[in-house]
Amino acid sequence: MNQFLIEVLVSLNLYILIFSRLIGLFVVAPIFGRNNLPNIFKLGFCLIIAYIILPYVEGSGVTQLSFFETIFLAIKELLIGLVIGFIAYIIFSIFFIAGSFIDMDLGFGMASVMDPQYGAQVPITGNFIYTIGTVVFMILNGHHHLIRSLVNSFYIFPVNSLISINNNLFIFLVKLLDYIFTSAIKIAIPVMIAIFLTNLILGILARTMPQMNVFVVGMPLKLIIGILIISIVFPYYISIMKDMFNSIYEFIHKIIRIF
């Protein structure tokens, strides 16, 4: 009987800790963390996933936990889940950064749309690229891989481990920021080059044909060229998105190893 109670206690403590890490992921991760996704659905899904992966998570060291120790570890697990979700979130923000660069060249710098997920104004082009990226992410089963990355994190960073901050974390953050802006430039550069050449040609025409109203012709022309370039380089965007989504799992693996 005592052995049975111990097993129940271990399973309950472990279940709470697994659930806490899952909740952290579902708060901020793309798709899972959408504001228009009912909280009751997120909660129920986390409960089910936690129950499914419970037998595969090592539970040694959680037998004799007091109430306050369990709460402390649950908060720690919540933070780990938030970090994993934030990695995916910040990689997805590349689409909005690239969209801002493109919109500035297309003349949409002051225009934006409301994104219900973030509750903020986002670039028009960025919102379009983000939507396409979300579809590609789902087609590639990215949501499955994201959950799998979280499950694998229990093997790299067990529930009874404590977080330790070291210099590798700051190196990781620098590399992450470098990757974000580099990827944003890769997405925006085809349109930026095309619009630069368009502005150069319009400038030459304005000098050679003073009677031509460049401002009237320039705005719609740049918009048409921008849309055309985005359509032409669409396969290139898909390949970049695939690399970005693979980098999500790599960065998650690296940050968990740092802890």
N, C-alpha and C positions, 0 to 999 in steps of 0.2 A: 504493500500500500504506500509506504514511504517512498519507494522507488518510483512508483507511478506519479505521486505528487511532485517529485523532483523533476521528472520528465515533462509534466504539464507546466511547471514553473519555468523551466528552460525554454520550452516552446513558446510560452506566452511572452516572456521577456524578449526572445529573439524575434518573434512576430512583430512586436511593438517597434523594435529597432529597424527591422526591414521596412515596415510601413512608413516610418519617419523618413527614411532615405528616399523612398518612392514619392512621398508627398512633396519633398523638396524639389524633385525633378519636375513634378506636374505643376508646380507653381509658376515656373519661369520658362520651361522648355517650349520651343516652337510647337505649334499644333496642340500639344497637351495643355499648354498654359493659356490658351485663348480665353478671353473674357466672355465670349458668347457660348462657351462650353459650360453646361450646368455644373456647379460645384458638387452636387450629389452624384453626378456621373463620375467626376474625377475621384471622389472619395470611394465610391463603390469599386471602380476599376483598380485603385491602389490596394484595396482590401483583397480583391481577387488575385491580383498579381503577387502580392506578398504571401498569400496562402500557397500559391503554386510553387514559388521558389523557396519556400521555407525548408523543405527537406534537403536542399542543395547548399545551404549556407552553414558554415561552421559555427557552432554555438558554444564552444568551450569558453569558459570564463564568465558566462552570464548566469550561472546557477545561483550564486549567493549574493545577487545584487539587491541592495536595499531600494526602497521607493525613490529616494533622492538620487541614488546612483543611476537608476533606470531613467529618470527624468533627464539627468545630465547627459547620458549617452544618447538619449533620444534627440536632444537638442543638437548634439554633435552630428548625429546621423542626418538630421534635417539640414544642417549646414553643408554637409557633403553632397546631399541631393541638390541643394541650391547651386552649388559650384558646378556640378555636372550639367544641370539645366542651363546655367548661365553661359557655359562654354558654347552650347548649341545656339543659345539666343544671340550671343555676340557675333557668332559666325554668320547667322542669318542677317544681322544688321549690315553686313557688307552690301547687300542689295540696296539698302536705303542710302548708304554713303555713295555708292556708284551712281544711283539715281540723282543724288544732289549735284554731282559733278556734271552729269548729262543735262539736267534741267537748267543749270546755269548757262550752258552753251546754247540750249534751245530757246532761251528766253522765258523759261518757266520758273526762274529763281524765286519769284514772289508768290507763285501758285503752289498749292498743296491740297491734299485731300485728307479727310479724317479716317484714321485706321481704328476700327473698333477694338482690335486686339490690344493696342498700346494706349488707346485713349488720347492720341496726340495727332498733330498734323504731320504728314509724311509726304515726301516728294511724289509727284504724279508718276514719273518714270520709275522711281524706286518701288512704288507700290505695285506697278505692273510687273517688274522683274521679280519682286518678292512673291507675287502670286504664282508666276511661272515656276519659280524655284520651289515653292511649296508643293506644287503638283509633281514636279520631278522627284522631290524628296519622297513623296508618297509612293510614286511608281517604283522607285528603287528600294522600297521597303525600309526607308530610313527610320521610320518610327519603330520598327522592329529592332533594327540595329542599335537604336538609342537605348531601348529597354535592355537589350543584350549587353550593352556597354555598362549599364548600371549594375546588372547582375554580376558581370565579371569583376566589377569594382569590389564586391564582397570578398573575392579571392585575393585581390591585391591589397585591399585595406579592410581587414575584418572589423566586425562591429565592436569588438572590445579594444581596438587600437585607439590611440590618442593622436590628435593632430599636432604636428611639429612644423614650425615655420623656419625655413632656412634660406640661404642666398639663392638656391636654385629656383625658388618661387619667383623672385624678381627677374631672373634671367628668362624664365618661362613667360612672364607677363610682357617683357620686351619683345620676345619672339612672336607672341600672339598678336600684339599691336602691329608689329611689322607685317605679319601675314594679312591682317585685316586690311590695311591701307594698300598693300601690294595687290591683293585680290580685287579691291575696289577699282584701282587704276586699270587692271587688266580688263575689267568689264566695261569701264567707261572709255578707254582709250580709242577704240575704233570710231565712236561717235565724235569724240573730242577732236581727233585728227581731221575727220571729214568736215566738221563745222569750222575748224581753223582754216582749212583750205578754201571753204566757201566764203568766209569773211575776207580772206586774202583776195579772192577773185572779185568779190563785190567792191573791195577797196580800189582795186585797179580799174574796174568799170566806172566807179565814181570819179576817178581822176580823168579818165578818157572820155566819159560821157557825163558832163556836169548836169545836164538836163534830166538825167535819170534819177528818180527818187529811190535811193538805196534802202531807206528805212521801210518804205511800203513793200518793196519786193523782198527785202532780206528776211523778215520775220516768217512769212509763209514758206519761203524757199528753204530756210534752215529747218523748219519743222518737217517738211516733206523729206528732205535729205536725211534728217535724223531718224525718222520712222523707217525709211528705206534701208539705211545702214543697219539698224537693229534687226530688220527682217533678214538681211543678207547674212549677218554674222550670228544668227540664232543657233546654228549647230555648234559654233564656237562657244557660245554662252552655256549650252548644255554640257559641254566637256568641262568647262570651268566649274559649273555647279557640281558635277560628279566629284571633281577633285576637292571642292570645298566640303562636301558632305563626308568624304573619306577623312578629311583633316579633322572633322568634329570628333570622330572616334579616337584619332591619334592624340589630339590634345587632351581629351578626357583621360586616356590611358596615362599620359605624361603627368597630368596634375595629380592624379591619384597616387602615382608612384612617388611624387615629391612629398606628399603627406606621409 
